[in-house]
Amino acid sequence: MLHVKNLSFSYNKTTVLKDLNFKVKRGEHLSVIGESGSGKSTLLKVLYGEYDLDSGHIFWNDTEILGPKFNLVIGYDFMKYVAQEFDLMPFITVEENIGKFLSNFYPEEKQQRTAELLEVVELSPFAKTKVKTLSGGQKQRVALARALAKQPEIILLDEPFSHIDNFKKQSLRRSVFKYLKAHHISCIVATHDKEDVLGYADRMLVLNNKRIEVNNTPEYLYNNPKTPLTASFFGEFNTINNRIFYADQLNVVDISNLKTIVKHCYFKGNYYLIEADLNGETVFFKNNTILGIDQIVYLSPTS
């Protein structure tokens, strides 16, 4: 288990993280979300031991994770960290990068392990390709595979699919997160993409104003968004009479107190996202068909 107790951290006397407390169990998937600059990436670096804390403690089981004041070499064998900048070796092949830190005393096992991870990150056809010729998304996948090579107990992923194109992203996400669950590897994922969270994360931690705003399951936070920040992560939302409603929670009705005027219609595949004016405020709702600009539409929230 990872146990974070009263963690505080500052850059050059500017507080970035303040009094954070949370736990991550073995095999659990924790997603960390927040606006740009909220400290998501910094939190991962602190958890990895890249920086020294102002105060607090970080434990993995009985081992305290300490920063560079206490360790000549940053990091621990049981933990791997995949940053947004990939520290790969460009002039050797993909399979050589992945197998670099696996023992040569067991060549068959090394070959099998490398082949397995190539399949997980969907790069088997590129095994013999030199890394320098790969795209940014392919390099990100190599970095993921290399971090998994020595079977860490916990892995820290910073925007792990940000460079992956949409043609590969969905299947790759499923493959990687299934692998982590199957091998009981804890993961902490800093992300801005709800697709990294929904369907995969066991818990979701929201950073705001240097602190943890909420920490609960994605299902609970989706159904009970207490703040606009949390609601905005999941999609278009509206604040009406001090209550938060997602776009799909506003229904078109014949008559109601919510009289809107349609301003824009956005085609979204199996529905249209309608932008409308409600007493000078912008609201969004979903509709199965396109609506006319300046058309008057009455809305009713889902009960």
N, C-alpha and C positions, 0 to 999 in steps of 0.2 A: 504493500500500500504506500502511496505517496501522501504525506501529511504536511501541509503548509500551515505554519502557525505565525500569525501576527507579522506577516511579511511586509516590510516597507523598503523602498528603494528610490534613490535620487540620482539624477544626472547633474553633476556640477551644481549641487545644492538646490536643484529644481526637482521637487517631489514628483515622481511618475506613478508609483504604486504605494498605497497606504493601507496598512492594517488588513492584509488579505488573509483569509482563513478558508481552506477547503481541503478535501480529501479525494483521492482517486484510487479505487480498488483495483486489484489485479484483473486484467482483461477489460477494464471499463474504458469507455470512450467519452472523454470530456471535450466539448467544443467551447472555445473562448471567442466571444464576439465583442464588438465595440466599434466605435467610429475610428477613422484613421487618427493616429496619435493618442489613442486611448491607453496604449501600453501593452497590446497583445504580444507583439514580437519581443518586447523587453521582458515580459513575464517569462516567455520560453527561455530566453538567454539566461535569466536569473535562475530558473529551475535547473538549467544545465550546468550551472556553476561558472558561467562566463563572467559574472560580476559578483562583487561582494555586497551583501545586504547592509542597509542602514541598521535594521533591527529585524528580529524574528528568526525563525528556523525552518529548514526544509529537510524532511526525512524521507528516505525510501526504505521501508521496513525499519531496521535499527541503524542504518547508515545515514549520517548527516551529510547533506550535500553542501559543500563549501566552495567559496570562490577562489580567485587567484592568490589572495593573501596566504592561503593555506595549502594550495596545490600548485606545484610547478607545471604540471600538465593538466589542462582543463578537461573535465569530463570524467565519466565513470564507465566501467565495462558494461554495466547493466542498463545503461541509458544511451540512446542515440538521438541526435538532433539533426533535422533536415531544414536548413535555412532557405531563404529565398534566393541566396547566391549559392551556386553549386560548386563545391570544392572537388572537382573531378580532375582526372589526369587525361588531358586531351589527346596525347599521342599514342595511347594504347586502346585496345578494343573495348567494347561494351562489356563483354564477358570477363575480360581481365580487370576492369574497374570493379565489377561486382565481386569477383573472387580474390581481390588484392589482399584482403586481410583474413582469408581462410587458409587453414594449414595445408601446406604442400605434402605433409606426411601421409595424408589420406586423399590421394588424387581422385579416386572414384567418387568418394563422398563430396569432395569439392565440386566436381563436375556436375553431379546430380543436384547439389544445392544451387549452384549457379543457374542450371537449366530451369529449376523450379521457380526461381525468382524472376528469370527472364519471362516466364509464362505469366507470373502474377502481374508484372508491369507491362505485359503485352509487347515485348521487344525481342521475342525469339528470332525473328527474321534478321535482326540487326546485331546478332551476337558477335560477328566477326568485323563489324564496322568500327572504325576509329571514332572516338567520341567527338573529336574536333569537327567532324563533318555532320554532326547531328543538329537538329533544330533545338530551340530552347525547351520546347515541351518534351522532346525525347531525352534531353539531358536531365530534366527534372525527374523523369521516370527512372533513369539510371541512378540518380542520387537516392531515390526511394528504395530501390532494390539493394543498393550497397549498404544503406542503413539497416536493412533487415537481414543482411547476410549472416551476421553472427548472433541472430536470434536474441535481440535485446528483451529485457523484461518490461521496459517502457520506452516509448518513442515520442518525440516532440516534433510536430509537423507545422511549419509556418506557411500558410497558404499553399498546401501541397499540390493543388491542381491548377494553380493560377496561370501557368504557361501552357496548359494542355488545351488543344483545340476541342471544340464542341463535338466533333465526330468521335472522339475517343474518351472524352471526359466521363460520361455516364458509366460505361462499362469498366473503365479503369478504377473509378471510385468504388464500384461494387467489388471488384476483384481485390483491391488493397484492403478495404475494411473487413471483408469476409476473412481474408488471410489473418489479419490481426486478431479477430474474434476466435477463429479456429485454433490459434496458437496461444491464446490467453495473454496477449501482449497489450498492456495498458497503452492508451494513446491520448495525448492532449493536442488538439488541433486548433490553431489560431486561424480564423477564417472570416471572410465577409460574405461568403456564399451560403445561402440557406440550404442548397443542395448537398453541401458537405455535412449538414446537421440532420435534416429530416430523414428519417429512416435508418440512421446510423448511430447518432450520439445517444448515450445513456443519460447524460446531463449536459446542461448548457449554462455557461457562466457569462454574465454580461458585465463588462467593465465600463464604468462611467465615472468621470470626475475622480479618477485615481483609485476608486474603490470598487468592490463587487456590488453591483446594483441588485442583481438577483442571481440565484443559483438553484436551478430546478430542472425537471425533465423538459424536453422540447414540447411534448404534448401539453403539459401544464402551462408553460409560458405562452404557447400559441393560443390556447383557449382562455388564458387569463393575463393578457398583456397589461401590466399596471402602468406602463409608461409608453409614450410615443416611440422612444428609442427601441424598445423591445418589439413593438408592433411593426415598425418600419423594416426590421430585419426580415420579417416573414412576407411582406408585400405591401401593396397599396392599402392605406387605412384612412379613416376619417375620425375626427373628434367632434361628436355632436352631443350637446348638452352634457359636456364633461364625461362622456362615455366614448370608448374606442370601438369602432366598427371596421372590420375589413371590407374591402370592396364587394366581396361576395355575400356580405351580410346585409346589404341594402337591396330590397326588392322593389321592382316597379309595380305600383298599384294604381287603382282608378282615382283615388282621392286621399289626401292625407295632409298633415300640417307641414310636411317637408316638400315644398314646391321648388323644383330646380329647373334651370334652363341649360340645355345641352350646349356645350362649347366645342368639344372635340370627341371623335370616336377613333379608337386605336384597335386595329384588327389583331387578335391574339391567337388565331387558330380556331379553336372551338368556341370562342366567345369574343365579344367586343368589350374593351375597357372604355367606359364612358366618363369623360371629364365634364362636370357640370357646375353651374353656379348656384349656391344656396345662400341667399341673403348676403351676397358679397364675398362668401367664402367658397373655396374650391372643394368639391367632393368628387370621389371616384366610386363607380359601381360597375358591376358586370351585367351584360345583357346578351341574350342569344342572337339578337339581330341588330343591325346598324340603326341608329336613330338620326333624325334630321337635326342639323345645326339650328340652334335657337328654339328647338322643340321644347315645350313645357312637359315635364315628367314629374310625377309624384312618387315619393319613395317611402318605404316603411322598413325599419330595422327588423332583422330576424329576432324573434322573441327568444 
